[in-house]
Amino acid sequence: MLGTVRATYAALRDRRAAARDPEDFARTLGVDLRGRVRFYGIDRAMFGSEPWLVSLGDNVYVTAGVQFITHDGGTLILRKEVPDLEWTAPIRIGDDVYLGVRTTILPGVTIGNRCVIGAGSVVTRDIPDNSVAAGVPARVVRTVDDYLDRMKARSLRCGHLPAAEKAAVIRQIYGVPEQTRARVRS
């Protein structure tokens, strides 16, 4: 019972610290932040058991559900045959990188500068600079320059607006009415 109370308290303390200052929370875990990193959902578990092996560059966006896996746990079942078996390696993320929702990055991977990693990707090998990569396993699908050209052609031209104004423009473009709060009947 006492262990459960302590675990609950620790989880609540982590959640509060992560919400208050996500970058500082990551640093307290040992993650090497080399510039401004924006977290859209952060928790202790996303960095695995060796958060001090993860380094993130400047202007990096880490979205919800991203996992940095710095070791291969499959070796655990083989240690009865090879007691000192271990595969753990750093993960390095360059500058100007976007990691899509639920991306998984495996041990030893380096993602270069100016990269976009698509949602749900599993990054098993290095991604070179100026690349858009996606899939399972992730592979380079185009350059960021090609991606930019494609996105400019599709742009709704409202990315510069504050959130509420941007939402209003997007609702107008797609004909979605403003939401009204439902009245609670007693």
N, C-alpha and C positions, 0 to 999 in steps of 0.2 A: 504494500500500500504506500509506504513512504517513498519507494522508488518511483511509483507512478506520479505522485505529487511533485517530486523533484523534476521528473521529465516534463510534466505539464508546465511547471513554472519556467523551466529552461526554454521550452518551445515558445511560450508567451513572451518571454524576455527577448528572444531572438526575433520574433515577429515584430515587436515594437521597435527594436533597434534597426531592423531592416527597413521598416516603413519610415522611420525618422530620417535616416541618412544611409541609403543603400550602398553608396561608395565606401563610406567609413565601415559599414558592416562587413563588406567584402575584404577590406584591408585587415580588420581584426581577425578574420579567418586565416589570413596569410596570403591572399591573392595579391599579385603584383599589378597594381593599376598604374600605368605609365602616362596617364592623361585623363581626360574626361570620359567617363563611362556612364551610359544611361541604362539602368536596369528597369525592365517592365515585368516585375515579379522576381523576387530574389529570396532564396532560403539557403540554409546551411548545406542541405543535401545536394544542391546543384553542382557543388564543387567536389563532391566525393570525399575520400579520406585523405587526400593530399592537396588541399587548396593552395598550398605554397608552391606547387608546381605549375600553377596557371598564371600566365601573364597576359594582360590585356592592354593594347595600345591606346592611342588618343582617338576620340570621336568614335567610340565603339558602342553599338546598340545591342543589348542582350535582352531578348524577349522572353516571355513566359515559357517555362518548361525546358529551357536549354539545359543540357547536361554536359559537364566537363568530366570525362572519365579518364583518370590518369593511370589506371592500372588494369591488368587483365586478371579478373577474379577466377577465371577458369583454371588457372594454375593451382588453385587450392586443392582440387581433387587429385592432382598429380604429385603432390608433395610427399605422399607415402612412397613414391618411386624415386623422386628427386627432392629431398628435403629442403634444399636451398633455392628451389625454382621460384623466380620472381620476374615479372615484366611490369615495370612502372616507368613512365617517361613524361617529360613536361609537355604542356600544351602552350603554344604561343600564338597570340592573335595580334595582327598588325594594326596599323592606324586606318581609320575610315572604313570600318567593317560593320556590317549588319548581319546579325545571326537570327534567322527566322524562328518562329514559334516551334518549340519541341525539337530543335536541332540537337543532335548528339555528336560530340567531338571525342574521338578516341585517343588513346595514349600516343605521344610522339608526334602529333599533328601540328604543323605550322600553317596558319592561314595568313596569306600575305596582306599587303596594303591595298586599300580600295577594293574590297570584296563584298559581295552579297551572297549569303548562303540561304537557300530557299527553305521554307517551312518543312519540318519533318525529315530533313536530310540527316544522313549518318555519314559524318566526315571521317573516312578511314585513312586518308593520305593527304599530303600537303596540297594546298590550293595556292597557285601562283598569284602574284599581284594582278590587279585589274581584271578579276574574274568573277563571274556569276556561276555558282555551282549549286546543284540540286540533285536530289535522288537518294536512293539506297542501293549501293553506296553512292555518295555524292560524286558527281563528275562535273567538269567545267562544261557549261552549255553555251556560253557566249562571253564576250568581254563586257566590262562595265560600260565602256563607250557605246557598244551596241545596245545595251540595256537602257542607257540614258536616251539614246535616239528613239527607241521604242516607247519609253515612258513619256518623252516630250510630245510625241504624236498623240498619245492617249490622255494626256494630262487634263484634269478638270480646272487647272489654274487657280487653286484655292489653298495650296499647301502653306502659304505664307500667313494665312489668317489665324487669329486666335481660335481656340477649339470651338467655342460656341458659334462663332460666325461661320467657321468652316462647316460645322454640322448643318447649319441653316442652308448654306449654299448646296451642299450635297443632297439634302432633303428636297430642295427645290428642283435640282437637276433630275432626280429620279422620281419626283412626284410623291414623296412620302410626307404625309401630314405631320405637323408638330404633335408630339405626344402630350396628352393632358393627363394629369394625375387622376386616377380613378377614385371616386368618392367611396369611403367606407361606410356601409350602412350598418346601423346597430339593430 
